[in-house]
Amino acid sequence: MFEYMLNIPPEKVGDAWIVFHLMVVSTFININAIPYESIMNAHEHIWVLSLFDILSAILQLLMAVFLIMTGGNKLIQYGVIVFLIQLILRFGKWAFCRYQYDECKQNSDGVVDRSLIKSILSFTGWNLFGSLGAIGTVQLRGLIVNMFFGVRLNAAEGISRQASGYVNMFATSMTRAVNPQMMKSEGGGARERLIRLTELGAKYSSFLFILIGVPVILECSTLLSVWLKDVPQYAVIFCQLMLVIMMMEKFTFQITNAIKAVGNIRNFQVTETLLSLLYIPLTFLFYKKSFSAEWIYYSSIFTGFIIAGFRLFFGKKIVGIDVADYLKNAIVRILVPLCIALLPAIAILVFFPSSIIRVLITSLVFCSCFSLLFWCVGTNQEEKEKWTSMAHAFISKIKKSNKNNIQ
């Protein structure tokens, strides 16, 4: 791959080779930590997972400061520090689980449950097949861009992936909280509750992503110019299209988790994986016809619509989701507030010059309008009562705490 496929300057091939192997080891360490993340998730200790995420972000910030302040080969330094960060997080998760959970302290008694192992391997195998498709969707994009346009556009592609990843963190917090309940609902035979949680998870994860993602899409050019000293060519359009792709994904991704909760995933994973890789031949076709670089994202948007349709199909077939109800409860209730809230935000972009002040105004106007419209249109009466009750309980708790402090 280094010799025949990747378009890397000759003087950087040695550095790239070292960093590649460091990333391989870092990835292995990250995969090795998954059982500990899973058991924290099963116990619904989401706050612990969040603390590890915060620790990871702090360590990465310190890494960035270190790289700015020191000299030497920054590329290799980056690879070594990323490896060390993954090592710290891995042993931190192991130590917490060994201390907190009895099942992590027990040693194997030598008894092998072959039926359980067979079931786990079957599920894991097909899930791995789906994961390879997800990796291909994200990582092969950079490889294809490199083959046709060189390293310079890889910088723009990397920036778009990093920025969209930060925005996505807000939405994944909802998914992380809902998934254990979905598994428990199916395990307890409560299929109707599973379907309801699927709709709620899709709606609220979409809401959180849109709340942050749409202002970034609208003001991407200004934000990148503030974040970066020199904004690479295509970085703005890449970032905007990547966020659009991820927003589309949120509308139906919870169906994937519902299907995994049921466990019958073979046909679904094969279909979704093959469809997710459909953008590759489409992109090659466009690039051979001399289309511009962003068409790799247009191809992904096209395949995203097809994947969404097949998720609804398998959701109905495997889980029993009513497609019409899902569209109404999980998608339409988001799209209507989104379309209306976009109008005043776009008007601000048209009539005001680009500046940080405009970014703040655009974000404030969109978020306020979208949140208000989501409350009115996106939530039903039961959800309004639940949110109101939680708000009253929170306010009462604060008042009681202040009263105790005064006394």
Long-range contacts (C-beta under 8 A, 24 or more apart in sequence): 5-143, 5-147, 6-143, 6-146, 6-147, 7-146, 7-147, 7-150, 7-151, 8-151, 9-151, 12-75, 15-73, 15-75, 15-76, 16-75, 18-76, 18-79, 19-75, 19-76, 19-78, 19-79, 22-79, 22-80, 22-82, 22-83, 23-79, 23-82, 25-83, 26-82, 26-83, 26-86, 29-83, 29-86, 29-87, 29-90, 30-86, 30-90, 32-90, 33-89, 33-90, 33-93, 33-94, 36-93, 36-94, 36-96, 36-97, 36-104, 37-93, 39-97, 39-101, 39-103, 39-104, 40-93, 40-96, 40-97, 41-176, 41-179, 41-180, 42-180, 42-183, 43-101, 44-177, 44-180, 45-100, 46-173, 46-176, 46-177, 48-96, 49-176, 50-173, 52-89, 52-92, 52-93, 53-169, 55-89, 55-92, 56-85, 56-89, 59-85, 59-88, 60-85, 123-263, 123-265, 126-265, 126-266, 126-269, 126-270, 127-260, 127-265, 127-269, 129-269, 129-270, 129-273, 130-265, 130-269, 130-272, 130-273, 132-273, 133-269, 133-272, 133-273, 133-274, 133-276, 133-277, 134-276, 136-276, 136-277, 136-280, 137-276, 137-277, 137-279, 137-300, 140-277, 140-280, 141-296, 141-300, 144-280, 144-283, 144-284, 144-287, 144-296, 145-293, 145-296, 148-287, 148-293, 149-293, 152-232, 152-233, 153-232, 153-233, 153-234, 153-293, 155-232, 155-235, 156-232, 156-233, 156-234, 156-235, 156-238, 157-238, 159-224, 159-228, 159-232, 159-235, 159-238, 159-239, 160-235, 160-238, 160-239, 160-241, 160-242, 161-242, 163-216, 163-224, 163-239, 163-242, 163-243, 164-213, 164-239, 164-242, 164-243, 164-246, 167-209, 167-212, 167-213, 167-216, 167-243, 167-246, 168-209, 168-246, 170-208, 170-209, 170-211, 170-212, 171-205, 171-206, 171-208, 171-209, 171-250, 172-205, 173-208, 174-201, 174-204, 174-205, 174-208, 175-201, 175-205, 175-253, 175-254, 175-257, 178-205, 178-254, 178-257, 179-257, 182-257, 182-258, 182-261, 183-261, 185-261, 186-258, 186-261, 186-262, 187-261, 191-319, 191-320, 194-258, 194-261, 194-262, 194-319, 195-258, 195-319, 195-320, 195-321, 195-322, 197-258, 198-254, 198-255, 198-257, 198-258, 198-315, 198-319, 198-321, 198-326, 198-330, 199-254, 199-325, 199-326, 199-329, 199-330, 200-330, 201-254, 201-257, 202-250, 202-251, 202-252, 202-253, 202-254, 202-255, 202-326, 202-330, 202-331, 203-329, 203-330, 203-333, 203-334, 203-378, 205-250, 205-253, 205-254, 206-247, 206-250, 206-251, 206-330, 206-331, 206-334, 207-334, 207-374, 207-378, 209-246, 209-247, 209-250, 210-247, 210-334, 210-338, 210-370, 211-367, 211-370, 211-371, 213-243, 213-246, 213-247, 214-247, 214-338, 214-341, 214-342, 214-345, 214-366, 214-370, 215-345, 215-359, 215-362, 215-363, 215-366, 215-367, 216-243, 217-243, 217-244, 218-345, 218-346, 218-349, 218-362, 218-366, 219-349, 219-358, 219-359, 219-362, 219-363, 221-354, 222-354, 222-355, 222-356, 222-358, 222-359, 223-359, 226-356, 234-293, 234-294, 237-294, 237-297, 238-293, 238-294, 238-297, 241-294, 241-297, 241-298, 241-300, 241-301, 242-297, 244-297, 244-301, 245-297, 245-300, 245-301, 245-304, 248-301, 248-304, 248-305, 248-308, 249-304, 251-308, 251-330, 251-331, 251-334, 252-307, 252-308, 252-311, 252-312, 252-315, 253-311, 254-330, 255-311, 255-312, 255-314, 255-315, 255-319, 255-321, 255-326, 256-311, 258-315, 258-319, 258-321, 259-314, 259-315, 259-318, 259-319, 262-318, 262-319, 264-318, 267-314, 268-314, 268-318, 271-310, 271-314, 272-307, 272-310, 272-311, 275-303, 275-306, 275-307, 275-310, 276-303, 276-307, 278-303, 278-306, 279-303, 333-374, 333-377, 333-378, 333-379, 334-374, 334-378, 336-373, 336-377, 336-378, 337-369, 337-370, 337-373, 337-374, 337-376, 337-377, 337-378, 338-370, 340-369, 340-373, 341-366, 341-369, 341-370, 341-373, 342-366, 344-369, 345-369
